[in-house]
């Protein structure tokens, strides 16, 4: 699943220092569980995103381990503290070794 | 389908069968094993974790679940009726504002969703919620 993976992240454009913001992330991925069978009864091999991390200026916000029970197009919502202006970096790790990354700038208001 | 008296009774007994099935010890043990692996057999307290789950999920493929456990360093989610009970583990970093997160999960059938939080002092707290699923989410 190297093609068609599109991360989408919602982060406010600016915040006051020390503010708590809500971040929502979604990435398009089929998250094949390894439990399903195709028409011939063969098991479709597992292919999921197994880890997601969010960092702000190199400091960890959240680190999630994903199992096959996470829905197609994994969605996460969580809260972060913004101590200064900087960049949020979001990383998804695929079973097949691919890494999907996206970053969002946030300014102080 | 017309909801005749006969159909209604059939439907009722079907639901009952499902309810008994979800109480099968095999699945519960898998979850208990997974939790024991996390906690190392430590006692589980209750009340420190809030688990937000719908009472009824029409589609088991995407069930919104939210957890909130003030003072937790790590929250793990389990579904005791899925083929694999582990669902996700959230580890909170220094810039995490609240020890809460939401996601969407798959549930194969009506079952309990369990959240176990590892607190800063090393103790464990848990919360449990039953979700009724009308269409399961594991394919097959």
Contacts between the chains, C-beta under 8 A, distances in Angstrom:
chain1	res1	chain2	res2	distance
A	20	B	97	4.1
A	20	B	98	7.2
A	21	B	97	7.6
A	33	B	106	7.1
A	33	B	138	6.4
A	33	B	139	7.2
A	35	B	83	5.5
A	35	B	138	4.9
A	35	B	139	6.4
A	35	B	140	5.9
A	36	B	138	7.2
A	36	B	139	3.6
A	36	B	140	5.4
A	37	B	139	7.6
A	37	B	140	5.5
A	55	B	93	7.7
A	56	B	95	5.1
A	59	B	93	6.5
A	59	B	94	5.6
A	59	B	95	5.0
A	60	B	93	2.9
A	60	B	94	6.5
A	60	B	95	6.9
A	60	B	96	8.0
A	61	B	92	7.8
A	61	B	93	5.0
A	61	B	95	4.6
A	61	B	96	5.3
A	62	B	90	6.2
A	62	B	91	7.0
A	62	B	92	6.0
A	62	B	93	6.2
A	62	B	96	5.6
A	62	B	101	6.6
A	63	B	90	7.7
A	63	B	91	4.2
A	63	B	93	6.5
A	64	B	88	6.0
A	64	B	89	6.8
A	64	B	90	5.3
A	64	B	91	7.3
A	64	B	101	7.5
A	64	B	103	7.8
A	65	B	88	6.3
A	65	B	89	4.1
A	65	B	91	7.7
A	66	B	88	5.7
A	67	B	84	6.4
A	67	B	86	4.5
A	67	B	87	5.5
A	67	B	88	6.1
A	68	B	84	6.3
A	68	B	106	7.7
A	69	B	79	5.9
A	69	B	82	5.4
A	69	B	84	6.7
A	69	B	86	7.1
A	69	B	87	4.3
A	69	B	88	7.4
A	69	B	105	5.3
A	69	B	106	5.0
A	69	B	107	7.7
A	70	B	87	6.8
A	70	B	88	5.9
A	70	B	103	6.5
A	70	B	104	7.3
A	70	B	105	5.9
A	70	B	106	7.1
A	71	B	61	6.1
A	71	B	62	4.3
A	71	B	63	7.7
A	71	B	103	7.8
A	71	B	104	4.1
A	71	B	105	6.0
A	71	B	106	5.5
A	71	B	137	7.5
A	72	B	61	6.9
A	72	B	62	7.2
A	74	B	103	6.9
A	74	B	104	7.5
A	75	B	102	7.8
A	75	B	103	5.9
A	75	B	104	5.1
A	76	B	101	6.3
A	76	B	102	7.1
A	76	B	103	5.3
A	77	B	66	7.8
A	77	B	101	6.7
A	77	B	102	4.2
A	77	B	103	7.5
A	78	B	90	7.8
A	78	B	96	6.9
A	78	B	100	6.9
A	78	B	101	4.4
A	78	B	102	7.5
A	79	B	96	7.0
A	79	B	97	3.9
A	79	B	98	4.7
A	79	B	100	6.6
A	80	B	95	5.4
A	80	B	96	6.3
A	80	B	97	5.4
A	81	B	95	5.2
A	81	B	96	7.5
A	81	B	97	4.7
A	83	B	95	7.4
